[in-house]
Amino acid sequence: MSENEEKYSAYIQAHSVGSTTWALFAGFTFAAITILLTQHPEPSQIPVQITLFIFAFMLFLFLHNLNGANTIVGICVRTAPSLPEEWQRVRFRRFQSLFDWIGWILLGYSVVFMYALWGLYYLALASTVLALLFLALCYIDYIKPSKEYFKKQPLIRK
């Protein structure tokens, strides 16, 4: 560990704990949505749909914060071990980035799909709009600034 990394180790650890916390909150929220959808006798009631929408908001918020905490840890870690040569190719990194994005997007939209499967179409539509809003915020808040940062400060492989 370099001298600078040693200075940041507590900071990185704090954000790593934050990542774990946000992931845990997102998992519990997803479980609450699933339980409410499957166990409530009438999920089409307005109070239930309002609750499900609030849960969807919470899930997207937690995923947004999780993405931010992960981005911060990625920025703080400046020295990494050498990777296999195949993994360092631009094509591989692009596919990996694409798969990461697809995973994040589908994770959030899985709730929208569940709402649609239960016939809660207005809730699915409202959650889709909410998901698009959080996706745009995630790009504006974390992805775009980190891309610019990584262009100026590339990761060092040793």
C-alpha positions in Angstrom: 0.0 0.0 0.0 1.4 3.4 -1.0 1.7 6.3 1.4 -1.3 8.1 -0.1 -3.4 4.9 -0.1 -2.6 4.5 3.6 -4.0 8.0 4.2 -7.2 7.0 2.4 -7.7 3.5 3.8 -10.2 4.6 6.5 -12.1 6.7 4.0 -12.2 3.7 1.6 -13.3 1.4 4.4 -16.1 3.9 5.4 -17.4 3.9 1.8 -17.1 0.2 1.6 -19.3 -0.1 4.7 -21.7 2.3 3.1 -21.8 0.1 0.0 -22.7 -2.9 2.1 -25.3 -0.9 4.0 -27.0 0.4 0.8 -26.9 -3.1 -0.7 -28.5 -4.5 2.4 -31.2 -1.8 2.4 -31.9 -2.4 -1.3 -32.2 -6.2 -0.7 -34.6 -5.7 2.2 -36.7 -3.3 0.2 -36.9 -5.7 -2.8 -37.9 -8.5 -0.4 -40.6 -6.2 1.1 -42.0 -5.5 -2.3 -42.0 -9.2 -3.2 -43.7 -10.2 0.1 -46.3 -7.4 -0.2 -47.1 -8.4 -3.8 -47.4 -12.1 -3.2 -48.9 -12.1 0.3 -51.4 -9.3 0.2 -54.9 -10.5 -0.7 -55.6 -7.5 -2.9 -52.5 -5.7 -4.2 -54.6 -3.5 -6.5 -56.0 -1.5 -3.6 -54.8 2.2 -3.7 -53.1 2.1 -0.3 -51.2 -1.0 -1.3 -50.1 0.6 -4.6 -49.0 3.8 -2.8 -46.9 1.6 -0.4 -45.4 -0.3 -3.3 -44.6 3.0 -5.1 -42.8 4.2 -1.9 -40.9 1.0 -1.8 -39.9 1.4 -5.4 -38.7 4.9 -4.6 -36.7 3.6 -1.7 -35.2 0.8 -3.9 -34.1 3.2 -6.6 -32.7 5.6 -4.0 -30.7 2.9 -2.3 -29.4 1.7 -5.7 -28.4 5.2 -6.6 -26.5 5.6 -3.3 -25.0 2.1 -3.8 -23.7 3.2 -7.2 -22.3 6.4 -5.7 -20.5 4.6 -2.9 -19.0 2.0 -5.3 -17.9 4.8 -7.6 -16.2 6.6 -4.7 -14.3 3.5 -3.7 -13.3 3.0 -7.3 -11.9 6.5 -7.5 -10.0 6.1 -4.1 -8.3 2.9 -5.2 -5.6 4.1 -7.5 -3.3 1.1 -7.6 -4.5 -2.3 -8.6 -3.0 -5.7 -9.4 -2.2 -6.5 -13.0 -5.0 -8.2 -14.8 -4.8 -10.9 -17.4 -4.0 -9.5 -20.8 -7.4 -10.5 -22.3 -9.2 -8.4 -19.7 -7.2 -5.3 -20.5 -8.4 -5.1 -24.1 -10.8 -2.3 -24.9 -13.4 -4.6 -26.4 -13.5 -6.7 -23.2 -13.8 -3.6 -21.0 -16.6 -2.2 -23.2 -18.5 -5.5 -22.9 -17.9 -5.6 -19.1 -19.2 -2.0 -18.8 -22.2 -2.8 -20.9 -23.0 -5.9 -18.8 -22.6 -3.9 -15.6 -25.1 -1.3 -16.9 -27.5 -3.9 -18.1 -27.4 -5.6 -14.6 -28.0 -2.3 -12.8 -30.8 -1.3 -15.1 -32.5 -4.7 -15.0 -32.2 -4.9 -11.2 -34.2 -1.7 -10.8 -36.7 -2.5 -13.6 -37.4 -6.0 -12.1 -39.8 -4.2 -9.8 -41.5 -2.6 -12.7 -41.8 -6.0 -14.4 -43.3 -7.5 -11.2 -45.9 -4.7 -11.0 -46.8 -5.3 -14.7 -47.1 -9.0 -14.1 -49.6 -8.4 -11.3 -51.7 -6.2 -13.6 -50.7 -3.0 -11.7 -50.1 -1.1 -15.0 -50.4 2.5 -13.6 -48.0 1.6 -10.8 -45.6 0.0 -13.4 -45.8 3.2 -15.5 -45.2 5.5 -12.6 -42.3 3.3 -11.4 -40.8 3.3 -14.9 -40.8 7.1 -14.9 -39.2 7.0 -11.4 -36.6 4.5 -12.6 -35.7 6.7 -15.6 -35.3 9.7 -13.3 -32.9 7.8 -11.0 -31.0 6.4 -14.0 -30.5 9.9 -15.3 -29.4 11.1 -11.8 -27.0 8.2 -11.5 -25.4 9.1 -14.8 -25.2 12.8 -14.0 -24.1 12.4 -10.4 -21.6 9.5 -10.7 -21.0 8.0 -14.1 -20.2 11.1 -16.1 -17.9 12.7 -13.5 -16.1 9.5 -12.8 -15.5 8.9 -16.5 -13.9 12.3 -16.8 -11.9 11.7 -13.7 -10.6 8.3 -14.9 -9.5 9.9 -18.2 -7.3 12.3 -16.3 -6.3 9.9 -13.5 -6.1 6.4 -15.0 -5.8 3.4 -12.7 -2.3 2.2 -12.1 -1.7 -1.5 -12.7 1.3 -3.1 -10.9 
